[in-house]
Amino acid sequence: MNPKHPLYIVSKGRADSRLTSKALELMGVPYFIVVEEQERDKYTAVIDPKKVLVLDKKYQREYNTCDDLGDTKGKGPGAARNFAWDHSISIGAKWHWVMDDNIKWFFRYNKNVQARVKTGAIFRAMEDFCERYTNVLMAGPNYYMFVPRKKNVPPFVANTRIYSCNLIRNDAPYRWRGSYNEDTDLSLQMLKDGFCTIQFNAFLQEKATTQTIKGGNTAEFYAKEGTFMKSKMQVDLHPDVSRMVERFGRIHHFVDYTPFKKNKLILRKDLELPKTVDNYGMELVIRPEV
């Protein structure tokens, strides 16, 4: 079983590693990958050319970086994400997925077991759950490392940041902006207007640690600047709920999401909830110890 809605990876400088692409192909999940024109040949050499979309440079020229640096440095992945958003609308989709290019694998968390999934059923399950509500604009799986085993965690948390693997409703009146922390900013734009987001603990993603593999923003931003500038931009854009802190030996931003607890999920009036549990064809398989 695969997702109903189109799925996009935005990628730069990672034709060799292409972690997310490899994970989705092992799962049999169809996808597009958005790359810059100068890298098209590198990607089409290792990925089916039908999956490779070349970023229209208009999106880079018109992208709002939320700073005054102009073209003196790169603009981050937001322009490619906006291109993917509009592409999905052009093919008639009501929602779309957009993912970072350094996701190693996806998991289902159930009964204290973090089990790797081998199909796209988790994406369909997240889609169906979100479509129960009239006011959910974005959702996605939590990070694998943030949901330790044998912890009593809810299957999802409402009204927090959605990162790295985002399911977005296409009629949402927003677009990506900023050179850093675009996912946090987009989440906060939605939440401040009273909409809801859903972060799933029942479904997880394992992502390569920021700055540990070449490509993406590693060389252009983080290797030179560290994490100070990205945290500063977050605080500048949302000073009412953000502050700078030191964590994991680096400067980070802290965001207070408690003001958005008041945003309540609204079920569709025509909704008929299933009477039994739907596992979307997933079965837990325990490998015998060798």
N, C-alpha and C positions, 0 to 999 in steps of 0.2 A: 504494500500500500504506500502510495506517495502523496506528497502535499497537493492540495487543490490549486494553490496559488503559485505563481512563478517565483523562482528562487535565484538570487543574484549573489555572486561573490565579487567584491571589489579588490583588485590586486595590483601591486606595483613591485617590480624587482624580485618577484618570487616564483618565476616560472620553474625554477629548479626544485624548490621545496614544495610549493603548492599544497600545503597540508589540508586545507578545507576541501579542495577539489578531489584529492585522493580519498578522503573520508567519504564524501558523497558518492563517488563512483563505486566504492566498495559496498555502499548501501543500496546502490542502484537508483539513486535519486537524480532526476534531471535538473540541470542548472544552466545558467548563463554566467560568464565571467567577464567583468568589465575591466579593460586595460587601456593604457595610453597608446597612441598610434605608433610611437617609436619602439614599442615592445611587442607589437602584434605578432611578428614572425617568431619570436622566442616562445610565445604561448601557443601559437597554432602548431608548432613543431612537436608539442607534447600533449596538447588537448585538441579534441575534435573541433575543427575551425567553425562548425555550426554553433558551437557554444560560446565562441569568443565574440564579444561586442567591443567595438572601439569607441572610447569616450569622445563625444563631440566636444571640441575645444571651446565651444560657446559656453558650456557649463563651467569651465575653469575661468573664463573671462568674466562671467557674470556672478561668480560665487562670492558670497559675503563672508569674508574671513574674520570680521569683527575686530580688525586692527587697521592700522594705516601703513602697512608694509608693502602694499601693492604687489608687484611681481618680483620683489627682491628675494623672495623665498617661496618654497612650495606652499600649496594651499591645503594639503592634507587630503583625506579620502572623501570629504563631504560632497565635492562636485560630482564624483563618480556615483555616489549614493543618490544624489538628486537625478542624475541621468537614468539610473536604474528605476527610480520611482516613476519618472515620466514614461520610460519604455514600457513598464508594466501597465500603465494606463492606456497606452497606445494599442496594446494587444487585448484590451477589454477586461483586464483583471480588476477586481475590487479590493484586493489586498496584495501585498508582495512581501517576500523575505529578502533581507539584505544582510550579508555576512562578511566578517573579516576573513582574511586569507590565511590565518594561522590557527585555525581550530583543528585540533588533532583527532577528536572523536566525540561522539554523542552517547548519552547514557539515559537509561530509565532508572529512577530511584524508587524502589518498592520493597517494603518489608526489610529495611536495613541492608538492602543489596543494591549496589551501584553497578548495573549490568549494561555492558556495551550493547547498543542496538544495531541490528544488521539490515533494517529496512527504514523507509521514511515514515513509518507509522506514527512516530512521535510528533512529526510536524503536522500530520493530519489531526491528531488528537488535540494539539494546541490550537489549531485553526478552529476546530469545531467548538472548543470551549469558549474561545474569545467571541465567536459569532453568536453566542447565547445572549450577549449584552449589547445594549444600544450605545454605550458610552465608553467602550474600550477602544483606544486608538493604536496602542502598541503593546507588544508582549514578546517574551522570549525566555529561553532556559537560563537558569542560574549557572554560575561557574561550579564545576566539579569540586574544586578545592574549598568552596564556601559551604558545602553541605556534607559535613563529615558523617561517616557511618555511625549507626547506633545513637543518633541524635533524634529527638522527637521534634521534627520540623513539619510545618503544614505543607500541603501539596503545592500551594502557591502563596505569594504575597502580593497584595495590591498596592499600587501607587508608590512605586520606587523606580530607580533607574533601570533601564533595559539596555544591555550592552552586547556588542560583538555579533549577536545573532538576533535580528530584529524582525518581527512580523508587524507590518504597518498597514493600517487601513488607508486606502488610497485617497479617500475624500477628506482626510485630515487637513485642516487649513494651515499647514506649516511646511517648511522645507529645512533640510540640514543647513547649518551655518557654523562658522568658526573653524580655526585651524586645529584646535585641540578639543577633547572632551565633547565632541558633537553629540554623542549618545546621551550624556548627562544633560546637556543643554536642551535637546529635543524632548527628552522626558519631562524636564521642568517646564518647558513652554506649555506642554499639554496639561500637566498637573495644575499649573497656576490658573488655567482657564476652566478648571473644574472637571476635566476628563479623567479617565482612569488608565493605568497601565497594569499589566500582570506579569510578574516574574515567577516562573515555574521552578519549584524544587523537585517536582516529580520527574522532570526532564532536565538534563544537565549537559553542559558542554565542557570539554577539556581543551584549554587554549594554551599555546606556547606562551611563556612569560614574555611580557613586553620587553623589548630591547635585547632579547636573547638570540634572535635569528635575523640575518641580514634582509634588507628590503623593507618595504612599507615605509614607515616614518622613522625607522631606527637610525639610519645614517643622516638623514636631512634634519631631523628635529632632535631626537632624544640623545644621540651620541654626542652632539655638540652642546645641547642646552640642558640635558638632564630633564627633570620633570617640573622644574620651577615655573617655566613660562606657561605650561599647560594648566597648572594649578592656579596661577595668577589670572589667566583668562576666565576660568570658571568663577573665581571670586568677583572679578570685575563685572561679569554678565549677571550674576545672581548673588549680590552681596547680602541679601536678606536671609538667605538660607545656607550660605557657603562660608567656609573659612579655611585657611591653610594650616596643615599639620605635618608633622614628621612621622612617617610610618615605613617599616621595612627598610630603614636606612636611607630613605629618599623623601623629598618634599612631595606631599600629596594634598588633595583637597578633601575636605569633609563637607558633606551635604546633609542637612537636617530635613528629613522627609516627613516628620511628624505633623506639620501643618496640613498635609494632604490626606490624613486619615479621614477627614470629613468628606472626601470624595467617595460616594457610595456607588457600587456596581448596580446597574439598572438592567434587570432581565427584560428581554423582549416579551411583549404581551402575547404574541402568537406562539410562544415557545412551548413545546411538549418535551419534557425531560425524559430520558430513557429510564425504564423501570429496572433494568439490570446493568451490571458493570460491562462496559465495552472495552476490551483490551486491544482492539484494533488488530487482531491477529497475532499479537505478541505473546510469546511463551517464554518463561524463564528456563534456560538450559544451564544446568550445573555441570561444568567440566570435571571429570574424575581426576583426582590428584595422581600425578605420575610418581 
